[in-house]
Amino acid sequence: MSVKATAAEASQAWQTGFSGAGTKYAAGINAVTVAPGQLAAAQKNLYVANVQASANTWASKVAAVDINTWKAAATGVGAQRLATGATKGAPKVAAFMGNFLPQLTSIVSGLGPRGSFEQNLQRFNSYATALHAKNGTF
């Protein structure tokens, strides 16, 4: 069997097909009946095993990106997407802050007074312990 397209033709066909796939994409999403995250969570042991099995491949792939390539991608594409990402993420940040800040206020208001180094160290330990106890609640 021979390849019937050049790299440019194959790339263009991919781009054309992908650009017009919105309706099929939405139909595929709407056909899902179980949340993918629930199915993934049920496979956590397999996930861990596969991560461990592919650790060397992962390491070689991430190490293969040189500093200049990484900088070019981060400043070229990454920097341009910051504003869009901030706009998209703002509702989640607001929801998080609406839950987190009252709890933080409660923790801080319950701390002992500032004082000597030892008192401040105890104050910090109380703060860190209280935040740790809230882990997973924000």
C-alpha positions in Angstrom: 0.0 0.0 0.0 1.3 3.4 -0.9 0.8 6.7 0.9 -1.3 8.9 -1.3 -0.7 12.3 0.3 2.2 14.5 1.0 2.8 15.8 4.5 1.3 19.2 3.4 -1.8 17.5 1.9 -2.3 15.3 5.0 -1.9 18.3 7.3 -4.4 20.4 5.3 -6.9 17.5 5.3 -6.6 17.2 9.0 -7.1 20.9 9.5 -10.1 21.0 7.2 -11.7 18.0 8.8 -11.0 19.3 12.3 -12.3 22.8 11.6 -15.7 21.5 10.5 -16.1 18.8 13.2 -18.0 20.9 15.7 -21.4 19.3 15.2 -20.0 15.8 15.3 -18.0 16.7 18.4 -21.1 18.0 20.2 -23.1 14.9 19.2 -20.4 12.7 20.6 -20.3 14.6 23.8 -24.1 14.4 24.1 -24.0 10.6 23.5 -21.9 10.1 26.7 -24.0 8.7 29.5 -21.4 8.3 32.3 -19.1 11.1 33.4 -15.6 10.3 32.1 -14.1 11.4 35.4 -16.1 8.7 37.2 -15.0 6.0 34.8 -11.4 7.2 35.1 -11.5 7.2 38.9 -12.7 3.6 38.8 -9.4 2.8 37.0 -7.0 4.5 39.4 -4.9 1.4 40.1 -4.4 0.9 36.3 -3.6 4.6 35.9 -0.8 4.4 38.6 0.6 1.2 37.1 0.6 2.7 33.6 2.3 5.9 34.9 5.0 3.8 36.5 5.4 1.6 33.5 5.9 4.6 31.2 8.0 6.8 33.5 11.2 6.3 31.4 9.4 7.2 28.2 7.9 10.3 29.9 11.3 11.3 31.2 13.0 11.0 27.8 10.2 13.0 26.1 10.1 15.9 28.6 13.9 16.0 28.6 14.0 16.2 24.8 12.5 19.7 24.7 15.4 22.2 24.8 15.2 25.5 26.6 14.8 27.6 23.4 12.0 25.5 22.1 10.2 25.7 25.5 10.7 29.4 25.7 9.4 30.0 22.2 6.3 28.0 22.9 5.7 29.6 26.3 6.1 33.1 25.1 4.6 32.6 21.6 1.5 30.6 22.3 1.3 30.5 26.1 1.5 34.2 26.6 -1.1 34.9 24.0 -3.6 32.6 25.8 -3.3 34.1 29.3 -6.1 36.6 28.9 -8.5 34.1 27.4 -7.6 31.6 30.2 -8.2 34.2 32.9 -11.6 35.1 31.5 -12.6 31.5 31.2 -11.3 30.7 34.7 -12.7 33.7 36.5 -16.0 32.0 37.6 -14.1 29.1 39.1 -11.7 31.4 40.9 -14.6 33.4 42.2 -16.4 30.3 43.5 -13.2 29.1 45.1 -12.6 32.4 46.8 -16.2 32.5 48.0 -15.5 29.3 49.9 -11.9 29.8 50.8 -11.8 33.4 52.1 -14.5 33.0 54.8 -12.6 29.9 56.1 -9.3 31.7 56.0 -10.8 34.6 57.9 -12.1 32.2 60.5 -8.7 30.6 60.9 -6.8 33.9 61.1 -9.3 35.4 63.6 -8.8 32.4 65.8 -5.0 32.7 66.0 -3.2 33.8 69.2 -1.7 37.2 69.3 1.7 38.1 67.8 4.6 38.2 70.3 8.0 36.6 70.8 9.6 34.4 68.3 8.3 31.3 70.1 4.8 32.7 70.2 4.9 33.6 66.5 6.2 30.2 65.7 3.3 28.7 67.6 0.9 31.1 65.8 2.3 29.9 62.5 2.0 26.3 63.4 -1.6 26.8 64.4 -2.2 28.6 61.1 -0.6 25.8 59.1 -2.4 23.0 61.0 -5.8 24.7 60.6 -5.2 25.1 56.8 -4.1 21.5 56.5 -7.2 20.4 58.4 -9.3 22.1 55.7 -7.4 20.3 52.9 -9.9 19.2 50.2 -12.7 21.5 51.4 -12.1 24.5 49.2 
